Amino acid sequence: MAARPLSRMLQRLLGSSSRSCSSGAPVRQPRPRESAQAASEELSKQRQFLRGHAAPFSAILTDSFGRQHSYLRISLTEKCNLRCQYCMPEEGVQLTPKANLLTTEEILTLARLFVKEGVDKIRLTGGEPLIRPDVVDIVAQLQQLEGLRTIGVTTNGINLARLLPQLQKVGLSAINISLDTLVPAKFEFIVRRKGFHKVMDGIHKAIELGYNPVKVNCVVMRGLNEDELLDFAALTKSLPLDVRFIEYMPFDGNKWNFKKMVSYKEMLDTVRQQWPELEKLPEEESSTAKAFRIPGFQGQISFITSMSEHFCGTCNRLRITADGNLKVCLFGNSEVSLRDHLRAGASEQELLRIIGAAVGRKKRQHAELFLMFRDSPPANPSISSWDALHVEGLRSRMSFSSQMATLWKGYRVPQTPPLAEQQLGSGSFQRHYTSHADSDANSQCLSPDSWASAAPSGPQLTSEQLTHVDSEGRATMVDVGGKPDMERVAVASAVVLLGPVAFKLVQQNQLKKGDALVVAQLAGVQAAKLTSQLIPLCHHVALSHVQVQLELDSTRHAVEIRASCRARGPTGVEMEALTSAAVAALTLYDMCKAVSRDIVLEEIKLISKTGGQRGDFHRA
């Protein structure tokens, strides 16, 4: 049995108030009047002595490249109470028979063995670890292992608020919570289950119980949630969070392709455009995250660059699957069953030999992955890959204040600013949907009451010459380089005549496909942002706000759609507003076509536009 490293045995002593030491280090009690500088020098000498006399790290857990594996992840279960689209199919995955999974005693036996060899951090994973009935007992027994400094858990947060007080009491010291969107409807779409507010409750409970930082893991996927980077980062202003943006990575069954990945550098550029003063923070050698802090913010953001800038060279992680296989690399296919050897009666020495052989075979890096990455074309920020995730427009950009109203409504977290209440509906018989729920009289272009007066009517200038045709009659893109930047607002509308049957199902939210109004609303928001990709000669416009509202008209069995777009730039946003209204209408058609083909889309029109050299427009 390899000796437990002396340096690790003494780490707690060095950080404690006790002055006793049995290591042979020349320690003496400081005199009452001894200066702080002398005490500091004494401590420095003691540390130097320990570094020179520390026992070597376990050879069993050191691979052929000198990497020392002090971090063990243990999967407690294959089961999960969510069905995240990038993780597993909607029907779930075929589960290993219960008899083939590690028992609680087997988990603890292996954990004890690894800790004796130098592992000082264990993270419990899944599936979803918090659905295992004895998870509190497992944490309590792990806490008894001498030398284990950190017990963490990675959870989807659904059961966290309920279990965290017990888990903290028995020794849970670190929490990672997975959350890929701040939009409740998008959350439900991604994970195919309800539970957004339970996750928020879990984050709140972790903050309330003093965990700092609370780590929030966000897998960033192009076309789905990369537009929420700034909103996630803004969470760290008043909350002790470490929001960790993770590059989208390949796993079995998630239909990975390069176009979905948003690279670390692209994400960092996005954040720096909003907060140029972003500061890089120091990091440990074995850290997987590049950490940054916005000056004045309580928390921080991090980037896990698994794809673009791998950290294989400093990897110190090993994994044990729920069925007892040891994986020395997340991306490697090589596994060895510790369960089988345990159940065959292998001794500790035999298990250590098997573990040591597996660690010794670990490759320098997950080469196949990076060959795929290297040979892939460069990412195009304008490409959204809808196919594998069937996103169909679920990429919403609500105002940050609206999102936070949903996230932290009723929470009493110190330094959290007061937030307005968000309401998405007003009853089952007269349902209203808006992508900007806290509109008021002060936000004229965003408020339903202000559509009719979105801007003062002015001279309605027209041109007898088509602007997208050159002097020889060929299609051309207008050069807007010399035009001044102005505040531009446009409002467009559309009407969808559903008929009585489809209308009733939409009104009562009984369509098999889901909530048609929510999906159409989000599709309209997404369409506005993709207008330049859909209309060939349109300029790309950096929209500052998109709002889509849908209202049921029972007299006509219709849905009335209003789309408002706002931007500051050299060109107008009427095409964005029209595209938004039209695509929202088409989405309603798609949601309802199985019920009735007698659906009519009509009255797609521009209601008003303001800003621009040609003057304002308002439809009477």
C-alpha positions in Angstrom: 0.0 0.0 0.0 1.5 3.3 -1.0 2.0 5.8 1.8 -0.3 8.8 1.9 1.7 11.8 0.9 3.1 13.6 4.0 2.5 17.0 2.4 -1.2 16.3 2.2 -1.3 15.1 5.8 0.1 18.4 7.0 -1.9 20.8 4.8 -4.7 21.1 7.4 -2.1 21.7 10.1 -0.5 24.5 8.1 -3.9 26.2 7.7 -5.0 25.8 11.3 -4.3 27.6 14.5 -2.5 24.6 16.0 1.2 24.8 16.3 1.9 21.1 17.0 3.6 19.1 14.3 5.0 15.5 14.3 6.7 15.7 10.9 10.1 16.7 12.3 9.8 20.3 10.9 11.6 22.8 13.0 8.5 24.5 14.5 8.5 26.7 17.6 5.8 28.8 19.3 6.1 32.5 18.5 6.8 34.7 21.6 3.9 36.9 22.6 5.6 40.1 21.2 7.0 38.4 18.1 6.4 40.5 15.0 4.0 39.4 12.3 6.9 39.5 9.9 8.9 37.0 12.0 5.9 34.7 12.2 5.5 34.9 8.5 9.2 34.0 8.0 8.8 31.1 10.4 5.8 29.8 8.4 7.7 30.1 5.2 10.6 28.1 6.6 8.2 25.4 7.7 6.7 25.1 4.3 10.1 24.9 2.6 11.0 22.1 5.0 7.8 20.2 4.2 8.3 20.6 0.4 11.8 19.2 0.8 10.7 16.2 2.9 7.2 15.4 1.5 6.6 11.9 0.3 6.1 11.5 -3.5 2.6 11.3 -4.9 1.2 7.8 -5.4 2.9 6.1 -8.3 -0.4 4.2 -8.8 -2.2 7.4 -9.8 0.6 8.9 -11.8 0.5 8.3 -15.5 3.4 8.0 -18.0 3.3 11.7 -18.6 3.7 12.6 -15.0 0.1 13.7 -14.4 -1.0 13.1 -10.8 -4.7 12.1 -10.5 -6.0 13.6 -7.3 -9.6 14.2 -8.5 -12.2 11.4 -8.8 -15.6 11.6 -10.3 -18.1 8.9 -9.3 -21.4 8.4 -11.1 -24.1 7.4 -8.6 -26.7 6.5 -11.2 -27.4 6.3 -14.9 -30.9 7.7 -14.4 -32.0 11.3 -14.9 -35.2 13.2 -14.3 -34.6 15.4 -17.4 -34.2 14.6 -21.1 -31.8 17.2 -22.3 -31.7 17.3 -26.1 -28.0 17.4 -26.4 -27.6 14.6 -23.9 -30.1 11.8 -24.6 -33.1 10.9 -26.8 -36.6 11.9 -25.6 -37.4 8.3 -24.6 -34.3 8.1 -22.5 -31.5 5.5 -22.8 -31.3 1.8 -22.1 -30.4 1.5 -18.4 -28.0 -1.1 -17.0 -29.8 -3.7 -14.8 -29.7 -2.7 -11.2 -27.8 -5.8 -10.2 -24.9 -4.6 -12.4 -24.6 -1.2 -10.8 -22.3 -0.4 -7.9 -23.8 -0.8 -4.5 -23.4 1.8 -1.9 -20.7 -0.3 -0.1 -18.8 -0.9 -3.4 -18.8 2.9 -4.1 -17.4 3.6 -0.6 -14.9 0.8 -0.9 -13.5 2.2 -4.1 -13.6 5.8 -2.8 -11.7 4.7 0.3 -9.0 3.0 -1.9 -8.5 6.1 -4.2 -8.4 8.5 -1.2 -5.7 6.3 0.4 -3.7 6.7 -2.8 -3.9 10.5 -2.8 -7.3 11.5 -4.2 -8.4 14.6 -2.2 -11.4 15.6 -4.2 -14.5 13.5 -5.1 -17.4 14.8 -7.3 -20.6 12.9 -7.4 -22.3 12.8 -10.8 -24.9 10.9 -12.7 -27.2 10.7 -14.6 -28.6 12.9 -11.9 -26.9 12.0 -8.6 -29.6 13.6 -6.4 -32.3 11.1 -7.4 -30.3 8.3 -5.7 -32.2 7.6 -2.5 -29.1 7.2 -0.3 -27.1 10.2 -1.7 -27.1 11.9 1.8 -25.7 8.8 3.4 -23.0 8.4 0.8 -21.8 12.0 1.3 -21.8 11.5 5.1 -19.7 8.4 4.8 -17.3 10.0 2.3 -16.8 12.8 4.8 -15.3 10.3 7.2 -12.4 9.5 4.8 -9.2 11.1 6.1 -7.5 13.2 3.5 -10.6 13.9 1.5 -10.7 17.7 1.3 -13.6 18.3 -1.1 -16.9 16.6 -1.8 -18.8 18.1 -4.7 -21.9 17.3 -6.7 -22.9 18.2 -10.2 -26.7 18.4 -10.5 -29.4 19.6 -12.7 -30.9 21.3 -9.7 -34.4 19.9 -9.7 -34.0 18.2 -6.2 -31.3 20.6 -4.9 -33.4 23.0 -2.8 -35.0 20.1 -0.9 -31.8 18.1 -0.2 -29.1 20.7 0.1 -29.6 21.5 3.9 -29.1 17.8 4.7 -26.2 17.5 2.2 -24.4 20.5 3.7 -24.9 19.2 7.2 -23.1 15.9 6.4 -20.2 17.5 4.5 -21.1 18.5 0.9 -18.6 21.4 0.1 -19.0 22.2 -3.6 -21.9 22.5 -6.0 -22.2 22.7 -9.8 -25.6 23.3 -11.2 -26.4 22.8 -14.9 -28.5 25.5 -16.5 -28.4 26.3 -20.2 -31.0 29.1 -20.5 -32.6 31.8 -18.5 -35.8 31.6 -20.5 -38.4 29.3 -18.9 -40.0 28.2 -22.2 -36.7 27.5 -23.8 -35.6 25.5 -20.7 -38.7 23.3 -21.0 -37.9 22.9 -24.7 -34.2 21.9 -24.1 -34.8 19.5 -21.2 -38.3 18.2 -22.4 -39.5 18.6 -18.8 -40.8 21.3 -16.5 -38.7 22.4 -13.6 -37.1 25.8 -14.4 -38.2 27.4 -11.2 -37.1 24.4 -9.1 -33.6 24.9 -10.5 -33.8 28.6 -9.6 -34.9 27.6 -6.1 -31.8 25.3 -5.9 -29.5 28.2 -6.9 -31.1 30.4 -4.3 -30.9 27.8 -1.6 -27.2 27.3 -2.3 -26.5 31.0 -2.0 -28.6 31.2 1.1 -26.6 28.4 2.8 -23.4 30.2 2.1 -21.8 28.3 -0.8 -19.4 30.6 -2.5 -19.1 30.4 -5.4 -22.1 28.5 -6.6 -21.0 27.2 -10.0 -23.5 27.3 -12.8 -22.6 25.2 -15.8 -23.9 26.5 -19.2 -23.3 24.5 -22.4 -23.2 27.1 -25.1 -24.8 25.9 -28.4 -25.0 28.1 -31.6 -28.5 28.8 -32.6 -29.9 27.9 -29.2 -28.5 29.9 -26.3 -25.3 31.8 -27.4 -27.4 35.0 -27.4 -27.8 34.7 -23.6 -24.1 35.0 -22.8 -24.4 38.6 -21.5 -27.5 37.8 -19.5 -25.7 34.9 -17.7 -22.6 37.1 -17.1 -24.8 39.9 -15.7 -26.0 37.4 -13.0 -22.6 37.7 -11.4 -23.1 41.3 -10.6 -24.9 40.9 -7.3 -24.7 37.1 -6.8 -21.7 34.9 -5.7 -21.9 32.8 -8.8 -19.2 31.3 -11.1 -21.0 31.0 -14.4 -19.0 28.6 -16.5 -19.5 28.7 -20.2 -18.7 25.2 -21.7 -17.8 24.7 -25.3 -20.3 22.2 -26.9 -18.6 18.8 -26.9 -19.3 15.5 -28.7 -20.9 12.7 -26.7 -22.6 9.5 -28.0 -26.0 10.4 -29.4 -25.9 14.2 -29.3 -25.3 14.5 -33.0 -22.4 16.8 -32.5 -21.3 18.9 -35.4 -18.8 21.7 -35.5 -21.2 24.4 -36.5 -23.0 24.1 -33.2 -19.9 24.9 -31.2 -19.2 28.5 -30.0 -15.5 28.8 -29.3 -14.1 30.3 -26.1 -12.6 33.2 -28.0 -15.9 34.1 -29.7 -17.6 34.0 -26.3 -14.9 36.0 -24.7 -15.1 38.7 -27.4 -18.9 38.9 -26.9 -18.5 39.5 -23.2 -15.6 42.0 -23.7 -17.7 44.1 -26.1 -20.1 44.7 -23.2 -17.5 44.9 -20.4 -14.1 45.9 -21.9 -12.6 46.1 -18.4 -13.0 42.3 -17.9 -10.1 41.0 -15.8 -8.3 37.6 -16.1 -8.0 35.7 -12.8 -5.2 33.4 -11.8 -5.9 29.7 -12.0 -4.5 26.5 -10.6 -2.4 24.3 -12.9 -5.0 21.6 -13.1 -7.9 23.9 -13.6 -10.2 23.2 -16.6 -11.6 26.8 -16.6 -10.3 30.1 -17.6 -11.7 32.5 -15.1 -12.5 36.2 -15.4 -14.2 38.9 -13.2 -15.9 42.1 -14.2 -14.7 44.8 -11.8 -17.2 45.5 -9.1 -19.1 42.3 -9.7 -19.5 39.9 -6.8 -19.1 36.7 -8.8 -17.1 35.6 -11.9 -17.4 33.9 -15.2 -15.3 31.1 -16.6 -14.8 29.3 -19.9 -14.2 25.6 -20.2 -12.3 25.2 -23.4 -12.7 21.5 -23.9 -12.6 21.8 -27.7 -10.6 24.9 -28.8 -7.9 24.9 -26.1 -7.8 21.5 -24.4 -6.3 21.0 -21.0 -5.2 17.4 -21.4 -1.6 18.2 -20.4 -2.7 19.0 -16.8 -5.6 16.6 -16.5 -5.8 15.2 -13.0 -9.2 13.5 -13.3 -10.4 9.9 -13.2 -14.0 8.7 -13.5 -15.9 5.7 -12.2 -19.2 5.0 -14.0 -22.4 3.9 -12.3 -21.7 0.2 -13.3 -18.2 0.3 -11.9 -16.0 1.0 -14.9 -12.8 3.1 -14.5 -12.4 5.7 -17.2 -9.1 7.5 -17.3 -10.3 9.9 -20.0 -13.8 11.1 -20.6 -13.4 10.8 -24.4 -11.5 7.5 -24.4 -13.2 4.2 -25.2 -10.9 2.2 -22.9 -12.6 1.1 -19.6 -11.8 -1.5 -17.0 -14.4 -3.0 -14.7 -13.5 -2.5 -11.1 -16.9 -3.9 -10.1 -16.1 -7.3 -11.6 -12.8 -7.5 -9.8 -14.4 -6.4 -6.5 -17.1 -9.0 -6.8 -14.5 -11.7 -7.7 -12.9 -11.0 -4.3 -9.8 -9.0 -5.5 -7.6 -7.7 -2.7 -6.7 -4.1 -2.4 -3.3 -4.8 -3.8 -4.8 -6.5 -6.9 -7.2 -3.6 -7.3 -4.4 -1.1 -7.1 -2.4 -3.0 -9.7 -5.4 -2.9 -12.1 -6.0 0.8 -11.5 -2.3 1.6 -11.9 -2.2 -0.3 -15.2 -5.2 1.6 -16.5 -3.8 5.0 -15.4 -0.5 4.1 -17.0 -2.2 3.5 -20.4 -3.8 7.0 -20.4 -3.0 8.9 -23.6 -1.4 12.3 -23.8 -4.7 13.8 -25.1 -8.0 12.6 -26.6 -6.5 12.6 -30.1 -9.4 11.5 -32.2 -11.5 14.4 -30.9 -8.9 17.0 -31.8 -8.3 15.5 -35.2 -12.0 16.0 -35.8 -11.8 19.5 -34.5 -8.7 20.4 -36.5 -10.2 19.1 -39.8 -13.5 21.0 -39.3 -14.2 24.2 -41.1 -14.0 27.5 -39.1 -17.1 28.5 -37.3 -19.4 30.9 -39.0 -21.3 33.0 -36.4 -24.2 33.5 -38.8 -24.9 29.8 -39.1 -27.5 28.3 -36.8 -27.7 24.5 -36.9 -31.3 23.7 -36.4 -31.4 20.1 -37.7 -30.1 18.0 -34.8 -31.8 19.9 -32.0 -35.0 20.8 -33.9 -34.8 24.2 -32.4 -37.3 25.8 -34.8 -36.8 29.3 -33.4 -36.5 28.8 -29.7 -33.9 31.4 -29.3 -35.3 34.2 -27.2 -33.8 37.5 -26.2 -36.0 38.9 -23.5 -34.8 41.9 -21.6 -32.5 41.1 -18.7 -34.9 42.7 -16.2 -37.7 40.5 -17.4 -35.6 37.3 -17.1 -34.5 38.2 -13.6 -38.0 38.9 -12.5 -38.8 35.3 -13.4 -35.6 33.9 -11.8 -35.5 35.7 -8.5 -39.1 36.7 -7.9 -39.7 36.6 -4.1 -36.1 35.7 -3.3 -34.3 37.6 -0.5 -30.8 37.4 -1.7 -28.5 40.2 -0.3 -27.6 42.9 -2.9 -30.1 41.6 -5.4 -31.9 44.5 -7.0 -35.7 44.8 -6.8 -37.4 43.4 -9.9 -40.7 43.8 -11.6 -43.2 41.0 -11.7 -43.5 39.0 -14.9 -46.8 37.8 -16.3 -47.1 35.7 -19.5 -50.8 34.9 -19.5 -54.1 36.2 -18.2 -56.3 33.2 -18.1 -57.2 30.2 -20.2 -60.1 31.8 -22.1 -58.3 35.0 -23.1 -54.6 34.3 -23.4 -52.0 37.0 -24.2 -48.4 36.3 -24.9 -45.6 38.8 -25.1 -41.8 38.5 -25.3 -41.5 41.6 -23.1 -43.8 41.1 -20.2 -42.9 44.2 -18.1 -43.8 46.8 -20.7 -45.0 50.1 -19.3 -45.9 53.5 -20.5 -42.3 54.6 -20.5 -41.3 52.1 -23.2 -43.3 53.5 -26.0 -42.2 51.3 -28.8 -42.6 48.2 -26.6 -46.0 48.8 -25.1 -49.2 47.5 -26.9 -50.9 50.8 -26.0 -48.3 52.8 -27.8 -48.3 50.9 -31.1 -50.8 53.3 -32.6 -48.4 56.1 -31.7 -45.1 54.5 -32.0 -43.6 57.8 -33.2 -45.0 61.1 -34.3 -46.1 60.9 -37.9 -43.9 62.9 -40.2 -43.4 63.4 -43.9 -43.9 60.1 -45.7 -41.2 60.4 -48.3 -41.3 57.9 -51.2 -38.9 57.2 -54.1 -39.7 56.4 -57.7 -36.5 54.4 -58.0 -36.0 50.9 -56.5 -33.1 51.1 -54.1 -32.1 47.5 -54.6 -31.6 47.8 -58.3 -28.6 49.5 -60.0 -28.7 51.7 -63.1 -28.5 48.6 -65.3 -31.4 46.8 -63.6 -29.4 44.3 -61.7 -30.1 43.4 -58.0 -27.7 45.1 -55.7 -27.2 45.6 -52.0 -27.6 49.2 -50.8 -24.5 50.8 -49.5 -25.4 52.2 -46.0 -21.8 53.1 -45.1 -22.4 56.8 -45.3 -25.7 56.9 -43.5 -25.8 58.2 -39.9 -26.6 55.9 -37.0 -30.1 56.6 -35.8 -32.6 55.0 -33.4 -34.9 52.9 -35.6 -38.2 51.3 -34.5 -40.6 49.3 -36.6 -43.9 47.5 -35.8 -45.6 44.9 -38.0 -48.6 42.7 -37.7 -50.2 39.5 -39.0 -53.4 37.6 -38.4 -53.9 33.9 -38.4 -57.5 32.7 -38.9 -57.5 29.3 -37.2 -61.1 28.2 -37.4 -63.2 27.2 -34.4 -61.6 23.7 -33.7 -57.9 24.8 -33.8 -58.7 28.0 -32.0 -60.3 26.2 -29.1 -57.3 23.9 -28.7 -54.8 26.8 -28.8 -57.0 28.8 -26.4 -57.0 25.9 -23.9 -53.4 24.9 -24.6 -54.4 21.4 -25.6 -52.4 20.9 -28.8 -50.3 17.7 -28.8 -47.3 19.6 -30.1 -47.3 21.9 -27.1 -48.1 25.5 -26.4 -48.5 27.1 -29.8 -48.5 30.7 -28.5 -45.2 30.3 -26.7 -43.5 28.5 -29.6 -44.8 31.1 -32.1 -43.6 34.0 -29.9 -40.1 32.6 -29.6 -40.0 31.8 -33.3 -40.9 35.4 -34.1 -38.1 36.7 -31.9 -35.6 34.4 -33.6 -36.8 35.2 -37.1 -36.2 38.9 -36.5 -32.6 38.2 -35.6 -32.1 36.0 -38.7 -33.7 38.3 -41.2 -30.5 39.1 -43.1 -30.0 35.3 -43.7 -33.6 34.9 -45.0 -33.9 38.0 -47.2 -30.9 38.1 -49.6 -30.3 41.9 -49.8 -31.0 42.8 -46.2 -28.2 44.2 -44.1 -27.4 42.5 -40.8 -28.9 44.6 -38.0 -27.8 44.3 -34.4 -31.2 44.5 -32.8 -31.3 46.0 -29.3 -34.8 44.7 -28.7 -37.5 42.4 -30.2 -41.0 42.0 -28.8 -43.6 39.6 -30.1 -47.2 39.7 -28.7 -50.0 37.3 -29.6 -53.6 37.9 -28.7 -56.6 35.6 -29.2 -59.7 37.0 -31.0 -62.6 34.8 -30.2 -65.0 36.6 -32.6 -62.9 35.6 -35.6 -61.3 32.5 -34.2 -58.0 34.2 -34.9 -54.6 35.1 -33.4 -53.4 38.6 -33.8 -49.7 39.0 -33.9 -47.7 42.2 -33.3 -43.9 42.4 -33.7 -41.8 45.3 -32.6 -38.1 45.7 -33.4 -35.6 48.3 -32.3 -32.0 49.0 -33.2 -29.6 51.9 -33.6 -27.8 52.0 -36.9 -27.7 53.2 -40.5 -30.6 51.2 -41.8 -34.2 50.5 -40.7 -35.7 47.5 -39.1 -39.1 47.2 -40.9 -38.0 44.0 -42.6 -37.1 42.5 -39.2 -40.5 43.4 -37.8 -42.3 42.0 -40.9 -40.2 38.8 -40.9 -40.9 38.3 -37.2 -44.7 38.7 -37.6 -44.7 36.4 -40.7 -42.7 33.6 -39.2 -44.7 33.7 -36.0 -47.8 33.3 -38.1 -46.2 30.4 -40.1 -45.3 28.7 -36.8 -48.9 28.9 -35.6 -49.9 27.3 -38.9 -47.3 24.5 -38.4 -48.5 23.9 -34.8 -52.1 23.7 -35.9 -52.0 22.1 -39.3 -52.7 18.6 -38.0 -56.0 19.8 -36.7 -57.1 21.8 -39.7 -55.8 22.7 -43.1 -58.3 25.5 -43.4 -56.0 28.1 -41.8 -55.5 31.5 -43.4 -52.6 33.9 -42.9 -53.5 37.5 -43.7 -52.9 41.1 -43.0 -49.1 40.8 -42.8 -48.2 44.5 -42.9 -46.1 47.3 -41.6 -47.9 49.3 -38.9 -45.2 51.9 -38.3 -41.6 52.8 -38.6 -39.6 55.6 -37.1 -36.1 56.9 -37.7 -34.3 57.3 -41.0 -33.8 60.0 -43.6 -37.1 59.3 -45.4 -39.1 60.2 -42.4 -41.5 58.3 -40.2 -44.4 56.1 -41.3 -47.6 55.3 -39.5 -50.5 53.3 -41.0 -53.8 54.9 -40.5 
